[in-house]
C-alpha cells in the first residue's frame, strides 16, 4: 500500500470543543443517506398495490364491455338472419 492510502489514527490527540463538534456534525445528511439506503422495496408499498388493483379493475371493465358488445352483435345478426 502506498503511504497516502494508509489510515493514520492519532491516539493522543486533544479533545474537540463543542463549537467544533457542532460545526462539523451533519445529522440531516446522515439521516437522508440512511433513508435512501433503507428505502422500502416497491412491492411492499401501499401505492404499488393500489396501482395494481386499479389496473386489474380497468382490465376487467374493458373485458366485460367487450364481451357484452360481441354478445349484442351476435344477437343482432341472429335476428336479422
Steps between C-alpha positions, in 0.01 A plus 500: 500500500609850431568732788210732414246213498567398861265609774689685769343498845613757756457344840617789714318791342342790683123499548281702269301791636120492482509778242722290269274198544184698423666660200583165337199289593255436220215294642257587219745366242549180697123451536443563129765244406345251743154552348636447149681180599212350699221603262215247482485294183228598254300181550462575873349844449129574511518703178613192309200293607259788431644538150482124443136490617415794274651327197308181582168684528556686173596177323188321627278789394647501150465121476135493605396795283668335204321173582161672520553679169585172327192338651280784372649473152442125493140546622432765233646278226282209610188716489577637153557151355 
